[in-house]
Amino acid sequence: MFGKKKENKLHNHIDSLIGSNTHIVGDINFSGGLRVDGCISGNVIATEDEHSTIVLSEQGTIEGKIDVTNVVINGTVTGPIYASGYIELQAKARVFGDVHYGSMEIQLGASVDGKLIHQNKLPTEKLVTFIPAATD
């Protein structure tokens, strides 16, 4: 009751809102946080922001690719999702496309009609360099 509040993994900072009576045709590029209650027919791509987050509400729909660090879905997505951080599929989420993710949470009731593809965050560089011993 008086202890620390549980830290929310969502960054709680929404910079832009697409309202429920809004239909956008075309790609959207953004940084920070974006909440979608309306409909987007186009790709949704975050700029080079490691804390970018999109929240798609229950009434929201996106027809196109989503490429955002953190993704929370409770609506319908038709297209691939690339979430290098985490993706949360809430109970009313409907995804028709492949999901590429760093970490994932799926609630009972969510559905994905596509592949779930885990993205490893290991560096592509060599982890160990072999140096031969000097000979006398």
C-alpha positions in Angstrom: 0.0 0.0 0.0 2.8 2.5 0.9 5.6 0.7 -1.0 7.1 1.7 -4.2 4.8 1.8 -7.2 5.5 -0.9 -9.8 7.5 0.6 -12.6 5.5 0.6 -15.8 7.5 -0.6 -18.8 5.6 1.8 -21.1 7.3 5.1 -21.0 4.1 7.0 -20.1 4.9 9.8 -22.5 2.5 10.2 -25.4 3.6 13.0 -27.8 1.0 12.5 -30.4 -2.6 11.2 -30.6 -4.5 10.0 -33.6 -8.2 10.2 -32.5 -10.9 7.7 -33.0 -12.6 9.6 -35.8 -9.4 10.1 -37.8 -8.3 8.0 -40.9 -4.8 8.7 -42.2 -3.7 7.5 -45.6 0.1 7.5 -45.9 3.2 6.8 -43.9 3.8 8.2 -40.5 7.3 8.9 -39.1 7.5 10.0 -35.5 9.7 10.0 -32.4 8.7 9.6 -28.7 5.2 8.2 -28.0 2.3 7.8 -30.4 -1.2 6.6 -29.4 -3.6 5.5 -32.2 -7.3 5.3 -31.6 -8.2 5.8 -35.3 -7.2 4.1 -38.5 -3.9 4.3 -40.4 -3.4 3.0 -44.0 0.3 3.2 -44.3 3.6 2.4 -42.5 4.3 3.7 -39.0 8.0 4.1 -38.4 9.8 5.7 -35.5 12.9 7.7 -36.1 16.2 6.6 -34.5 14.8 6.8 -31.0 15.5 3.9 -28.6 12.5 4.9 -26.4 9.9 5.2 -29.2 6.6 3.7 -28.3 3.3 3.1 -30.1 0.0 2.3 -28.4 -2.8 1.0 -30.6 -6.1 1.0 -28.7 -8.9 -1.5 -29.0 -10.7 0.6 -31.7 -7.5 1.4 -33.6 -6.4 -0.2 -36.8 -3.1 -0.1 -38.8 -2.8 -1.5 -42.3 0.9 -1.4 -43.0 4.3 -2.0 -41.5 5.1 -1.0 -37.9 8.8 -0.4 -37.1 9.0 1.0 -33.5 11.1 0.1 -30.5 8.2 -0.6 -28.1 4.8 -1.7 -29.3 1.5 -2.1 -27.3 -1.4 -3.5 -29.4 -5.0 -3.9 -28.4 -6.5 -3.3 -31.8 -6.0 -4.7 -35.3 -2.7 -4.7 -37.3 -2.5 -6.0 -40.9 1.2 -6.0 -41.8 4.5 -6.9 -40.3 5.6 -5.6 -36.9 9.3 -4.9 -36.0 9.6 -4.2 -32.2 13.3 -4.2 -31.3 12.5 -3.6 -27.6 9.3 -5.2 -26.5 5.8 -5.9 -27.8 2.8 -6.3 -25.7 -0.3 -8.0 -27.3 -3.3 -7.2 -25.1 -6.5 -9.3 -24.9 -8.2 -7.8 -28.0 -5.1 -7.6 -30.2 -5.5 -9.1 -33.7 -2.3 -9.2 -35.8 -2.2 -10.4 -39.4 1.5 -10.5 -40.2 4.9 -11.5 -38.9 6.0 -10.2 -35.6 9.8 -9.5 -35.0 10.5 -8.8 -31.4 13.1 -8.4 -28.7 10.8 -9.4 -25.8 7.1 -10.2 -25.8 4.1 -10.4 -23.5 0.9 -11.9 -24.8 -2.4 -11.8 -22.9 -5.1 -14.4 -23.1 -7.4 -13.6 -26.1 -4.8 -12.0 -28.4 -4.2 -13.6 -31.8 -1.4 -13.6 -34.3 -1.8 -14.9 -37.9 1.8 -14.9 -38.8 5.3 -15.9 -37.6 6.8 -14.9 -34.3 10.5 -14.1 -34.9 12.7 -13.4 -31.9 15.5 -10.8 -32.7 18.8 -11.5 -30.9 20.5 -8.4 -29.6 24.0 -9.9 -29.8 26.6 -7.8 -31.5 27.7 -8.8 -34.9 31.3 -8.2 -34.1 33.7 -10.8 -32.8 33.3 -11.4 -29.1 36.8 -12.9 -28.6 40.0 -12.2 -30.6 42.7 -14.8 -30.6 46.2 -13.5 -30.3 48.9 -16.2 -30.8 51.6 -16.3 -28.2 55.0 -14.8 -29.2 57.6 -17.4 -30.0 61.2 -16.9 -28.9 
